Amino acid sequence: METIERSIEVEAPVEKVYNQWTHFEEFPRFMGGVEEVQLLDDRHLHWIANIGGKRKEWDAEIVELIPDDRIAWRSISGAPNSGVVHFRSKDHEHTVLTVRMSYQPRGWVENLGSSLGMFSRKIEADLRSFKNFIQRRLTQTISSRGRDPSQSIDESYENDGNEHVVDR
């Protein structure tokens, strides 16, 4: 098994970052190769992704869920993988998001990609994409909303029924 750990700082309160991350169905919007994530129940997810040019499906179980702190998972079908995402408040408006993931490459293509550091670079790219996804969402929400200047950003987000996070 190979283990990779990467972090990124997000300009948003920890609860906003955590809430956005737990919208698992939106992962294809910022994770390369992920085609679909289905929430089966409060602890199980079904993943469909294109990995190394091949369509892969697997199920994962959330084994630990501590709001605004961490989410841990493990695969229960498909290629063995597990990991944890930590959410650490740096201050009121900044969160450090850390992904630590272990996986078992299958076949020569995945083993070659792993030895060349492709999986590590993919996680880095996905974290940057998540950061950009949040920034675009915040910018679009604020500019399209025409909100009352006396209303705080947090109030405007809560009023639209969606969680939004900001990042640089």
N, C-alpha and C positions, 0 to 999 in steps of 0.2 A: 504494500500500500504506500502511496505517495501522499504526503501532507503539504499543503500550501497555506500560508497565512498572508493576508494583505489587508491594509487599512486605508481609509480615506476620510478626510474631514468634510463634514456637511454643514453649511451655514443654516442651521435650523435647530429648534429645540428637540431634545431627545424623543419626546412623545410624538412629534410630527414625523420624524425619521422612522421610528418604530412602526407607527400606524401605516405609513406608506409602504414599508417593506412587507408588512403582513397582508397587503393586497396581492396575494400570490398570483391571482389570475392576470395581473398586469406585468408579470415578469417578462413575457415575450416582447414587451415594448422597450425593454432596456437590456435584456440578456441575449447576446448573439447566439443563434442556433436554436434557441428555445422556441418551439412552435406553439405550445399550449401547456398550461398548468391548470388542472381541475382540482378544486377543493372538494374532496369526497365526503368529508365530515370534519368535525373540529380538530382532528388529529391526523388525517390522511390526505395525501396529495397524489395525483396521477400526472406524470410528466411525459411530454412528447417533445423530442428534440432531434436535431440533425447534428450528429457528431462524426467528424471525419468523413462526411459525405454519406453517412448511413443514418436512416431513421431509427431512433431508439425510443423505447417506452419503458417506464419503470414506475413503481409506487414507492412513496416515502412516508415515513411516520414521524410526526413531531414528538420527540421524546421529552423535551423540556421547553416550557413557554413561561417566561417571566416578563410581564409587560414592562416596556421601556428599559429592559436590561439584556435579555438574550433569548434566542430561539435555537434549539438544537434539533437535529434530525438524523435519521439513518434510513438507508434504502431497505425495503422489505421485498423487493423483486428487482430483476435486472442487475446491472453492474453494481458491485458493492461500492457504496459511498456513504459518508457521514460527515457531519460538521456542526459548527456552531457560528452564529452571527451575534456579536456583542455590540451593544449600543452604549457608549460612554459619553455622558454629558461633559463637555469641556468647559462650558459656561452656559448661560441661559439661551444663547443663540447659536451655539456650535455643538455638534455631535461628532464623535469619532466612531465610525462604523468599521468593525473588524470582522472579516470572514476567515474562518479556519476550516479547511475542508480536506478530508482524506478520501482517496478514491483508488480503485484498482483498475488500471488500464487493461483493456481486453484486445487481443490481436496485435499484429505487428504495426498497424497504422497508429493506434492509440499509444503503444509503447514508444514508437519513434517520436510521436508528437510530445509525449511526456519527457523523453530524454532531451528534446530540443527546447524545452521550457514553454511550449505552446499553451499548455493548460494554465500555467502561472500567468502568462500574458493575457489569456482570455479572462481570467478573474479580474485582473487589473483593468482591462477594457470594460468589463461589465460594471465594475464599481464606478468608473468615470462616466459611463453611460447613465447609471442610476443617478449620479450627481447632476448631470445635464438634464435628465428627465424631470427631476424635481425643480430645477431652476426654470425650465420652460413652463412647467405647470404653474408655478407661482406667478411668473411674469404674465402669462396669459390670463390667469384668474384676476389679478389685480387690474390689468389694463382693460379687460372686457367687462368688469363688474361696475365701473363707475361708482365705486363705493363712497359713502359719506366720509369725509376726511376726519370727522370726530370718532368714527368707528375704528377700533383697532383691527389690525390684520387678522389676529386670532379670531375676533368676533366674526369678521366677514367669512372666514373659512368655515367656522362652525355653522354659520347660517346656511351655507350652500349644501350641507349634508355630506361633503367629501373631506377627506383628510388631505392636506397639501403640505409639502415640505420645500424648503428653500435651500439652495446650495450655490456656490460660486463655480 
